[in-house]
C-alpha cells in the first residue's frame, strides 16, 4: 500500500467495470489463463484507444486493472475493475489533459470497442488452438461452428459501466487495500456451517428497490465447488497496470505528470492513519498452526527491519 500511495496523483479517479456475456464466461472457466488474460488486454486496449481519440480526450492514459471472477452468490462472473486517473499526457507528452469533472469516457463507446476487441481476440485464440471445449459445447472445437456460435454476440450490447468517481486519492488507496486481494467470500458473510450445509449472506442485484440482502443455504459440497471455481491458475497475476502506469514506465510517467501539474511527490505523509487502519484486516485470518486469532504486534515499512522482541505472553488466567 505504501508503494501504491507513492503512485497516486492529485486528480480525480474513475472506476470502470468490464464484463462478458454468461455464455462466453463458461468458455472462460474452461480456459482461464488465456481468456482471463484476453479480458485484461481487451479492456485496457479499449480505454487507451478511446482516450487517445482526439474527439474524446486525446491523451495517453494509465490504469490499474483488478480481476474478480465471482458474483455475490459465488457464481462464476469474471469481470475487470479498472481504476483510471481522470486525464492523461498529451501526444507530445508536454501537457496534462484533464477530463471533464465527473465524466471520463462514454461507456457505450467503450462497450462496443471492448466487444469487438474481445471477440476478435477470442477468435484468434480458437484459430491457434488455445481453447478447449467440453460437455454440450464440445462441437465448438470446429472453426465454422464456433464462428457461427459467436456471431450473435457481435450484435448484442455488452456490459461496461462506470461507478461513481472516487472521492480522492485516499479513497482509491482504501479501495485497493480492501478489494484487490479479497477472495470470493469473506468470513463476515458466513452465517453458519456444518457437515451438511453452509449459509451465507448475499446481495440480490435483481431487486431494484428495497432490501437486497438475503441468506443462501447451500449443501456443503456445492459451497466448496463454488468457492473453488475462483481459484486462479498458478502464477496468474490478477492485478495489472497498463499505459502510463505500466511497471516499465510508471516512475518516469508519474514524475513527469507531477511536474506538469506543479506538485511534488504524492501526499503519502497524509496516509499513515489509513495504512494503520487497513493493517488490522490481516489479523482476521486465523493462525495456520493452532487456528486461534493472530494479533498484529508491529507494522514496519518496506526495507525497514522489525524491532527485536519476544512474542507476546498469554495473560494469566
N, C-alpha and C positions, 0 to 999 in steps of 0.2 A: 504493500500500500504506500510505503514511503516513496518507492520508485515511481508509482503512478502519480503521486502528488506532485512530483517534480515535472511531470509532463503536462499538467493542466494549464490551460490558458484562461485569461480573464475575459472570456467571451461566452455567449450563450451556447448551450449544448443541446442537441436534439437526439431523440430516441426513436429509431425506426425498426419495425419488425417485418421480416420476410418469412413467408411460409409457403408450403406447396400443397397441392390437392392430396386428399387422403389416399386416392388410388396410387399415386406416384410414391407417396410415403411408404406404401407397402413394399415397393421395389427398393426403396432406400434402406429399409430394415434388412433386406437380404444382401445388400451391397453397401454396407455402412461407410466404409472407408472412402470409396470413390464417389459415392453420391453425396455424402455429407461434405466432402471436400469440394465438390461441384457447387453445393449450396453456398459455401463460403465465397468461392471465386465469383460466381454469378452475381451475388448480392453486392459484393464490393465493386465489381466492374460496373454494375448498374449505377451506383451512386457516383462513382468517379466520372463516368461518361456523361450523365445528365448534368452534373455540377460543372463540367468543363464546357458545356454548350453555352456560347455567348448569349443565346436567347434566355438562358436560365440564370446561372450565377457567373459562368465564365471564369472559373477558378479551379486550381488544383487543390483537392481536399484530402483529409486523412480521416481514418475511422478505426474504432476498436469493435470487433465482432465477437459475440459470445454465442455458442451453440447450446440450445436446450432441445431435448428430444421428447419431453413429456407434456401431457395435458394435466389438468387438476386431478383427474381420476386415474392417473398413472397410465393412461393410454398412450400409444405411440403418436407423437405430434411434433416432428422435427421442425424447428424454426430458428431463425437468427435474430438476436437482439443486437442492434448496431447503435453505437454511441458516436455522434459526429459533431465536431465543433462547428458553430454556425458561421462558416466562411472559409476562405482559403487564399492561397497565394495567386497573384495574377500570373498569366502565362509566362511573363518575363521574370517573375519572381521578385519584382521590385515594389510590390504593394500588397496590402491585405485587403481583400474584397469581402466585406461582411454581407450576410444575407439580410433579408427584411426581418425586423423584430417579430419573433413568434412564428416565423414561417421559413422553412428551409427549401424543400423541393416538393413539387406536386406529386402526391402518392400515386395517382392514376398513371402518370407518365412513368414513374419508377416501376409500377407493377407490370406494364406492358413490355418494357425493355427487359425486365427481370425474367418474365415468362419466355421471351424469345431466346435469351442467352442460356437459360437453364435447359430448355427443351433441345436447343442445338447441341449443348454440351452432353445431354443425356443420349442423344443420337450418336454422337461421336464415341461415347463410352460403349454403346452397343456395337457400333461398327468395328471397334478394335477388340471386341471380345472380352470386355471387362465387366459385363453384367451377367448375373446368374438368375434363373427363374425357377420357381418351384410350384407345386400344387396345381391349381386350376389355371395358373398363368404360365405354365412351362412352355406353352405354344408360342409365347412372345420371343423365344430364342430365335425364331425366323425373322429375318430383316424386314420382309414385306409386311408380315403380320404385326410386327412391332410399330412400324411406321403408320399403319392403318389405325392401330390402337391409340397411338399418340396424337393423331390428327385433331380430334375434338378438343384436346386441351389447349390447342393454339388459338381457339376461338372463345374460350371461357375467360371470365375475369378472375385473375389471381389475387390473393390477399396480401397486400402490402399496406401497412398503416403506420401512422406516426402518433406516438403518445405525446402527452403534454411535455413541452420542453422542461429540462431540468432547471431548478431554481438558481443554480450556480455551480461552480467547481466543487464546492463542498458536498452538494447533493450527488454529483457524479461520483465522487470518491465513495460516498456511502453506498451508492448502488453497486459499484464494482466490488466493494468489500462484502456485501451481503448476498449478492446474486450470482457472481461469476463462478464461484466454487460450490454452489449448492448442488444437492443431489435431488433425485426425483421426488422424495418426500422427506420432510423433517420430523423429528420426534414430536414436535409441538402439535402436529396434525393427527398423531395417533391417539385413538380413544381407548381401545382395548385390544388385547391379543391373547390367543391361546393356541392349542394344537389344531383347533378346527377352523377358527375364524379370526380375521383381523378387521377391526372397524377403524375408520379414519374420516376426518373432515375433508370435504372437497367443495369446490365452488362451481355451481351450475350456471355457465355463461349464457345458456339459452333463455334464462329468466331475465327479462329486460328491466323489470322493476321489482322491488321488494327484496326479501332476504334470499341471497343466492347460496348461503351456506347450508350444506346437507351432510348427512352421515352415510357413508357407503360401507357395507359389510361384505367382505369377500372371503371365500374359502382360502385357508392359509396357502395351499399350493398355488392358487390363482394369484394371490397377492405377491408371492415370491416370483412367479412368472412375469408379472407386470413390472416388478422392480428391476429384474434382470434384463428386461428389454432395453434399459437405458444405460447399461454398462458399455462404454465405448471400446473400440479396438485398442489393443496395446499401442502406446506411443502416439495416439491421436491427440492433437492439440485442439482443445475446444475454445481457446481464447486466441484470437489472431489480430494482427494490426496491419493496416494497408495504407497506401498512399503516403501522405506526409508523415504518418505515424508508423510506417514500416520500420522494423528494427534497424535496418541498414542505414536509414536516413533520419531517424527520429530526432536525435540530438541536434543535428545540423538544422533541421526544419524548425524545431522548437526555438532554437537560439535566434534564427532569422526572424521568425514571426514575432517574438518578444521585442526584438529590435525595432521592427516596423510599427509595433503597437506602442512603443515607447515605455515598456515596462521591464522590470528586472525579472529575476528568477521567480518561479511560481511561489505564491504566498504559503509555502509549506509551514512557516512558523505559526500560521493560524490554524493548522490542522492537528497538533498533538492531542487536543482533547478528543477529536474524532477518532484518531488512531487508538487512544486509550479506551474509548467507548466501544470500539469494534473488537478489540483483542479478547475480551472475556467470552465472546461467542464460541471460541475454540474449546472453552472449558466444559461445554455441554457434552462433548464426546467422552465416553467412559474410559477408564484405564484399560489398556489392552491385556493387562495381566490379571487383575482381580475384578474388573467390571465396576469398580467404585468411581465416585466423582473425582475429577482432577481439578486442582486449584492452580491458577497462574501465580507464580511467586516472583516473576521478574519479566519485564519486557525490555529488550535491548535492540538498538538499531543495527542495520546491515553493516558488517565489518567490525562491530563492537563486540568485545568479549564479555560474556556474562560474569557477574561477580561470583567469586568462590564462596559457596555457602553450603551448609549441611541441609539435607531435606527437612521440611517442617515436621515437628514432632506431633504425634497424636495427642489431643488433650486428654488429661486424666479423667477417668470416669467419675 
